[in-house]
Amino acid sequence: MDNNLNLKIGDRVIRNYNNSSPTSIGVVVNITQKRGDYVVDYGNYKETYRYDGWQRGGDVWSRSHIQLLTPEIEERIHQINLIRKCRNEFNNKKDLTADQATRILEILYES
């Protein structure tokens, strides 16, 4: 069974931890000659992954894997981040008026 991802330099990938929601988007910047490992740049750090997408190093509790970023996954990440931002804004909003609360609840509970 061939589990090779067949990624190329410049491919955009996502990093997942233990089948959770995607956490980071990176770019394949190198493929090692000897083992075919993928080196992925996430902007402020790089990580190395085996040919099958599993992270080199780490341990059983913090190992991640990568997969090719598709438009559907990118849209899902955008939606997750949008919901997360909305929830954070609610937590930070201390001066919510009764009128604003009413309008928000109308939106949340409309069918």
Secondary structure per residue as TSV (DSSP state, phi and psi in degrees):
chain	resnum	aa	ss	phi	psi
A	1	M	-	360.0	123.6
A	2	D	-	-95.3	113.0
A	3	N	-	-101.3	15.3
A	4	N	-	-66.1	132.5
A	5	L	-	-75.6	-21.2
A	6	N	-	55.1	44.3
A	7	L	-	-80.7	159.7
A	8	K	-	-121.9	158.8
A	9	I	T	-60.2	132.4
A	10	G	T	99.0	-15.0
A	11	D	-	-64.6	140.3
A	12	R	E	-91.1	134.9
A	13	V	E	-131.3	163.6
A	14	I	E	-115.6	151.5
A	15	R	E	-108.0	130.7
A	16	N	E	-119.3	145.9
A	17	Y	E	-112.2	118.2
A	18	N	T	44.5	51.4
A	19	N	T	61.1	23.3
A	20	S	-	-86.1	-179.0
A	21	S	S	-60.4	148.0
A	22	P	-	-55.8	139.7
A	23	T	-	-108.9	-30.5
A	24	S	E	-148.1	150.1
A	25	I	E	-109.9	131.4
A	26	G	E	-134.8	177.3
A	27	V	E	-125.6	133.9
A	28	V	E	-69.7	119.2
A	29	V	E	-109.9	-14.1
A	30	N	E	-158.7	148.6
A	31	I	E	-126.6	117.2
A	32	T	-	-67.6	144.8
A	33	Q	T	-68.7	-45.0
A	34	K	T	-74.9	-51.4
A	35	R	T	-104.2	-12.1
A	36	G	-	74.8	26.0
A	37	D	-	-70.4	148.5
A	38	Y	E	-99.3	130.0
A	39	V	E	-103.7	122.2
A	40	V	E	-115.2	130.7
A	41	D	E	-100.7	123.7
A	42	Y	-	-103.9	16.0
A	43	G	S	102.6	-64.2
A	44	N	S	-110.6	4.4
A	45	Y	-	-161.5	163.4
A	46	K	E	-126.2	150.9
A	47	E	E	-134.6	155.5
A	48	T	E	-112.9	137.2
A	49	Y	E	-127.6	147.3
A	50	R	-	-69.5	172.6
A	51	Y	T	-57.4	-26.8
A	52	D	T	-91.7	0.9
A	53	G	S	98.5	-7.2
A	54	W	B	-83.7	141.6
A	55	Q	B	-63.6	139.4
A	56	R	S	-81.8	136.0
A	57	G	S	83.4	-162.7
A	58	G	-	74.5	-170.5
A	59	D	-	-137.7	-178.2
A	60	V	T	-61.6	-24.2
A	61	W	T	-89.9	-21.9
A	62	S	T	-128.6	19.7
A	63	R	-	-76.6	138.6
A	64	S	E	-119.4	168.3
A	65	H	E	-139.0	160.4
A	66	I	E	-116.9	158.0
A	67	Q	E	-148.8	158.2
A	68	L	E	-61.7	135.7
A	69	L	-	-78.4	120.5
A	70	T	-	-104.6	162.4
A	71	P	H	-58.8	-35.4
A	72	E	H	-66.2	-42.8
A	73	I	H	-67.5	-40.2
A	74	E	H	-61.5	-40.5
A	75	E	H	-64.8	-41.1
A	76	R	H	-62.7	-42.1
A	77	I	H	-61.8	-43.0
A	78	H	H	-59.4	-44.4
A	79	Q	H	-65.5	-42.4
A	80	I	H	-60.6	-45.6
A	81	N	H	-66.2	-36.3
A	82	L	H	-64.1	-45.1
A	83	I	H	-63.9	-43.0
A	84	R	H	-61.0	-42.4
A	85	K	H	-64.0	-42.0
A	86	C	H	-61.2	-46.6
A	87	R	H	-61.7	-41.0
A	88	N	H	-63.6	-38.6
A	89	E	H	-63.9	-39.1
A	90	F	H	-62.4	-40.8
A	91	N	H	-66.9	-31.0
A	92	N	H	-88.9	-14.3
A	93	K	-	-84.3	103.5
A	94	K	-	-96.7	-20.3
A	95	D	-	-108.0	42.7
A	96	L	-	-71.7	128.4
A	97	T	-	-88.6	165.9
A	98	A	H	-64.1	-37.8
A	99	D	H	-64.0	-43.7
A	100	Q	H	-63.3	-42.7
A	101	A	H	-61.9	-40.3
A	102	T	H	-63.1	-46.8
A	103	R	H	-64.2	-40.3
A	104	I	H	-62.8	-45.5
A	105	L	H	-64.9	-35.2
A	106	E	H	-61.3	-42.8
A	107	I	H	-66.0	-44.8
A	108	L	H	-65.1	-33.8
A	109	Y	H	-105.9	6.8
A	110	E	-	-71.2	144.6
A	111	S	-	-113.8	360.0
